[in-house]
Amino acid sequence: MFDNWDTEKKLIEKIQKCQRNYDYSKWDSSVALYQEIKDYLLWIAENSPSKQHEGYYDVYWTMDREVIQEISRYTWGYTHRRNPPSNWRNAQANASLYILWVGKEPNSQLNCNIDGTVKANTMMDRWQNAYTSIGISIGLTMRAAAEMGFATGCNKSHNDINGDNYWPERLGILDDVNEGRKEICYGLGIGYPKEGVPRWVSDETEIMIGAANGTTITTIGQEDHPRTNEKLTKTKIVNLNEFGGEEVEDEYKNIHKIPTKAEFKINSTRDRGIEIIEIK
């Protein structure tokens, strides 16, 4: 019963921490081993438990380095400063394998109302089932990846820029997203960490100033999102190699001291205040 408890605790502690850099040279997607690893992790993602064994999500994935590099450009959202506001891309997405969970209305309806009628898939508790199922699936996939020796990092920031609907267009689900049938929820980067490099150090060379997260952002001065009509925040993307250490003004006249390197130092050892309480 007590076999491997210490190992299991170490795995959990490992996946608590988000990996921000990867050694791409160690992962060769043309090698059969990595195809098997990918298939195994996708099997876990697909077959994780869900309420009533319903299908509340789809799983998208890629191991193509060029594709991952492209899609990782649309992950703005890691807050650098709140005042003046600025943010980074989520570097954990720029991994060797990227898996993306998209919540959806399942093709079955097994939950019912108190009067016995079937609950509509649009009801909030049906979507809570989806979010819970996705969380279980991500956790089990992370644990499996860590057990094989890989580093992982979750990413929730899948936003567009200038109202271009990048992610739903890229996945071919724009109509479903517009109609509320699907929702891009969470991604997971998986790969080998760089040796000798702290996990919070990123290879990113750009920072966005003018916004503290990556939602509703524009770099071309738009006032409103062309699809959702949401008010957009005007931002600038600044290159660290060119402006690191200098002061740059954003579109709202705030002055930003541009960092010289990208570091993502969230204190993952702090007390989260999670209590363990016995029910009596």
Disulfide bonds with the S-S distance in Angstrom:
none
